[in-house]
Every structure is written in C-alpha cells, then in structure tokens.
Amino acid sequence: MSRGPLFQDGYRHQFSGHETFPLRYGWLKKAFDSVIATEGDPDNKSVFTSEDAIARFGVGKNMVAAIRHWATASGIIEDGPGPNSLRTTPLGRRIFGTQGLDPYMEHPATLWLTHWMLSGRTAKTTWFWSFNHFPAVTFEREHLVRGIEKIARDRAWPRVATATIKRDVDCFVRTYVARPPAVNGTHEDTLESPLTELGLIKPIGKRDGFRFVRGPKSTLGHGVFLYALIDFWRGYSSARTLSFEAIAREPGSPGRVFLLDENDVADRLVDLDKVTDGAFRWSETAGLKQILREGDAGPEEMLAFVDLDYDAADRQEAA
C-alpha cells in the first residue's frame, strides 16, 4: 500500500503557479525586499499585481507571478493576517534580511534549504513526488508524467489535465538541470536555476534522459540536515524517538529528499550528539537504530541549527 502525505485524504495537489518559469537567480531576494518594504500595509499583495509591478521587478507580468510563487514555495514570504497582505517569514529574514546570512544565495546551505522547502514539503506535488516516490534512478520526462497521472487517478484528484502535468514536470526538470541556451534565446533565457548547482539530477546520453544522483552530498552541512530532520519529524511523529529507517526511507525524509545513501545518513546521525550538544542522540541498542531527542525543537531552534553551516563557512574563510 502506498504511504505518505500525498496519499492522505484531504491532500490538495498543485501543478501550477510558476507560469512555466523555473526559479532563477535573484528572484527570492527581489520578492523579499519588495514585501518587507511594504510589510504592514494591508494591501501589499499589490506589489506583485499592480500596474507598476513590471517596472519594479524588471520582468514581464507572468514572471512577476512566478517570482511571487517561488518566494512563497521557498518559505521566504507568506500570506499576512489580512486577505490582501503578505509578510516575510523568519526563514526569509534569517537569509535575506539586512543582517541576513546569505542575501545573494552564494552559500550552498541556502540552496539546500531552498531545495528542502520545495521538495521536502508537499505543496509542490511534482517536486515532492519525484524525489520521494519515483521508484527508478533514471527517467525521462514522460515517466514522471505517467507516474503523477496514476496517483491523480488513484486518488481521484479533481481537475488534473495531462498538459498541466507536462508543463509542471518540464519546469521541475529545468529547476535542477541547466537547459542549453537556444540559438535565438535572450540572455534571461540562458540563466540557470541556482538549484542546478546542487547536482541532484544529471542529464544522461539520450535526448530526454536524466538520472537522480544518489550518494554523499559534500556541500550539505549538519545545520541544514538538522533543520530538515526536525521539520520531517514534526510532521511524521510526536514521539521522542525516530527510527533510522524513517529518516532514511520514508517519503519526505531527509534521506529521500537529499538523495542520500543509507551509509551517509547513518554517518550524519552518529555526529548529531556532538553537533547539538546532546539535544539529539544516536542510539543503537538491541539492533534498533534510532535518534532520541531532548525536548521539542521549535522554529527558532531549527533556524539556530541552520546558522551552524554559515558559521562553519566563516571560520573556514577566516582560516
């Protein structure tokens, strides 16, 4: 029996919003700056919809909508208290604020965080399904389309058109795989998504062939891994313990979303005691491998762990 949040009653699928444009460099910062400058205005959603939005962002109307979509999906902005308001999130302020950790997305930790927000959560159906449910290592776009069509039929999701899924799958691939520039393309068209730097999906020999790159991820730090682990844990179980199998294999787990092999997951879990000063501890008793946590780690604690990766980079540069 299939399991995971996509198979739960009440799940709401999403295959649109990006206007066929993958995330691009600078978009999250632009969205953050525009929202924080108008935060508190009960009608500040208009920064993305007003007539001067095109001039403000320097792109066409559809791209403006895409910028808002990606900033929301990445957890940088969110709906505000009023029906027409937006606000920045703690994560957005931590990364892109005045004293932000990485306002121009120059650090790999920011890219891994963005990947987690897009593919470790269920809002973007194609992203979550592809990393957490697709059973093969190699694929063509059509394989993803057919797999998503099947779950849509099995779950009786309403209003799911094949053409919409195809456009979403194409955008998904372009988010992680650089597209060769077209002969008559513009400079804007040649800009790659920053998530291509993660190397999670690689093209293979044939024209529409791709490969998920499973294995150790040298640029994924302990901080983002912990953020993802806690985020997954909070939605998966309220218990004080979490099994190795869940962390490595369950849909939405760090092992699945980051395409880690089990040895790498185990190595990271063993290190948690030292990294967290005992807040998270690895246990291997009577053949049962699991993580034990002391207390509850809320949003602020999660962000504090993320700081570890940027602090490590600063120490390395200083040395």
N, C-alpha and C positions, 0 to 999 in steps of 0.2 A: 504493500500500500504506500502511495506517495505521501510524503510528510513535508512539513514546513509551512511557513506563513502564507504562501501563495495558495495553499490548499485549504485554508481555513474559511469557514462561512463568513461572509461579510467583507472579504478582501476586495479592494477596489483597484482594478488594473489601470495602468497609464501607459499610453503609447504615443503621446504627442506632447506639445508644449515647446519643443526645441526648434520648430519651424524648419527642420532638416539640417540645422547648423550644429555641428559638434562644439563642445566647449573650446574656447580659444584663449590665448594669452591675453591677460589684461582685463578680461571681462568681469571676473569676480571683484577685482579692485574697483572698477568703474561702477558696478552696481552698489557695492558697499559705500563708496564715497557719496553717491547720489542719494542713498537712503539716509545715511547718518546726517547729511547736511539738512535734511528736511524732517528728521525724526521729531515726533511730537505734533506734526501737522496731521490733523485727522483725515486729510485728503491727499496724502503724499504718494499714493499709488500713481498719481498723475505724472510723476517723474518719468514713468515708462509709457504713458499713454497720451500725454498732451501733445499739441502740435509742435512744440519746440523740442520734444524728446529726440528726434532725429538729429537735430543740430547738437544737442547736449552730448549724445553718445558718438556722434560722427559716423553712424551707420544707418542702413535702411530700417524701415518700420518693422519688418519681420525679424531682423537681427536684434532690434531693441527688445522685442518679445522674448527672443532666445536668451539674451543676457539676463533678463529677469528670471526666466525658467531655470537656468543653470545656477544662478546665485541662490535661488530657493532650494533647488535639489541638493546643492552642496552644503546647505545648512548655514549659509552666510547671512541671509536675510529671511524673514518670516512675516506672516500676517501680523498686523498690530492689533490693538484692542478694538479698533473700530472697523467697520466693513470696508472702508476705503483707505486703510492705513497699512503701512509697512514699518518694520523696525529691524535693526541689526540684532544679531544673536551674540551670546557670549563667545561662541567659537569665532564668529566673524570679527568681533572686536579684538580677540586674542591674536588673530593672524593679521588683520588688515587695518587695525586702528592706528592712532597717532604713534603709539609706542608698540606697535604690533611686531610680532615675531618675524613675519616674512611677508610684508605687504606686496612684494612683486613676485612672489612664488618662485624664489630662487633656490629654496631648500627642498630636498626630496621629501622631507617629512610632510610638507604641505601637500605635495602631490599624492602621497599615500593616504593622507587624511581625506582628501577630496575623493579619491577612489573609494575609500571606505564608505563615505557618505552616499555615494551614488550606487554602489554595488553591494554594500553590506546591509542596506535597508531596502524595504520593499516598495517604496514609492515608484521607482522606475522599474517596471516589470521586466523588460528585456534585459536590463543590466543585472538584476538580481537572478533571474532565471538562468542566464548564460553562464555566470560564474558559479552558481550553486546547484544547478540541476542538469545542465547539459552533460551527457554521460561520456563523451569522447574527448580526446585530446585535439584531434584535427577536425576541421569543419569547413564548410562553405556557407555562405550567407543563407542559402536555401535550406540547409539543415536546421539552422536556428529558427527560420520562419516556420518550418513544418512542426518543430517541437513546440513552439509557442501556440501555433494554431491548435495543436492537440490539447494542450492544457485548457485553452479557451473553450474548446468544445466540451471537454470532460467536466469543466466547472460551470458550464453554461453562462459564461461571461457575456453580457449584452453588448451589442454594437461594436463588434470587433471585426474589422474588414481586413482582408489579406493585404490590400495595398497599404493600409496604415501600418501593419506589422512590418512589411518590407521596408518602408521608409524608416521605421524605428530601428530595425536591425542594421540598415546601412549607416545610420547615424552612430549606432553603438560601435560598429567596426571602425569608423573613422575617428571615434574618440580615442581609440587605443592603437590604431595603425595609421601611420602617416600615408596620406594619399599623394601619389606622384602628381606634380603640377601639370595642369592641362596646357596645351600649346598656346591657346588663346586666353588662358586664365589671367585674372588680375592678381596683384600682389597679395591682396586679402585672401584670395582663394588658396594660395600656397602655404599660408600659415598653418602649422600643425597644432593639434590639441596638445597642451602640456602633458597630458597623461600618456602620450606616446613614449615619453622618456622612461616610463616605468618598465617597458619591455614585457608587458604581461601577455601580449598577443603579437605573434610574428607572422608575416606572410610566408608561405611556402611555395614551392616550384610552380604549381599550376596557377592558372589565371585568377581563380577565386578561392584559393586555398589559404587557410590560416591555421595557426597552432597556438593553443594555450601553453604558456611557458611555466610549467610547474617545477618547483625546486626552491633552494635557498634564495633569499632576497637580501643582498648585502646592504642596500640602502634603506631598508625598513628597520627603524630603530625600536628599542624597547618601549619608548613612550607611546608611539602610535599603536604598536601592537597591544599594549595595555589598554589604551583608550578603546580599541576595537573589542578586546576581550570583555571589558566591563560593559560596553554597550550591548554586545551579544548576550551576555549573562543576564543583564537586567530584563531583557525581553524573553529569555528562554526559561529561567528558573529563579525562584526566590530562595533556594537552598543556599547554605553556606559552602557547599562543595559543588564542584563541576568536574565531570569526568573528562579525561583526556580524549576519549572517543568523540564526545560532543564538541570539544574545542577544535578538533582536527577534521571532523567529518560532517557535522550537522549543517544543513542549509543555513546560510547566514553566519557561519562561524568564521573566525579569523583564518583557520586552515583552508577553508574553501575560498573565501573572498580574496585572500592574498596568494592563492595557488601555492601554498607551502606543502612540502612533503612531510611525512609524519616525524622523521628524524629532526627536521628543523623546528617543528612545533615543540617537540619534547625538549630540545636544547633551550629554547626560549623559556619554556615553563620552569625548567630547573633553575634558571637565572632569576626568577621573579622574587624569590626571598631576599636576595641581595639588593636588587633594584628597588624594591618597595619597602625596605627595612622591616620585613616580616609581615607586612599587611596582606600579602599573598604568598602562600607557601605551597611548594610541590610536595606531594605525598605519594609514596609507592609502598603500600602495605598489603600483604597477602595477595599480591598480584593486581591490586586495584590502584590504577594510576589516576590521580585527581589533583585539583587545585583547591586549597582551602583559603577562605578569605576571613579577615578580621573586620567586622563592622560592614557598613554599607558605603560604597564609593559613589557619591553623587556627581552631578555635572562639574562642580568646581574641582573635585579631586581628579576627575578624568582629565580636565584641562591641565591640571598641575603635572600630571604624568607626561602629557604631551611636551611640556616645557623641557623635559629631560633631553629630548632629541636635539633641540635647538641649543641648549646649554652645552651639550657634548660637542656640537659643531663649533661653538665659540671657543671652547677650550682647545680644540684641535687647531683652530686658526691661530690662537694665541701662542701655541707651542711652536 
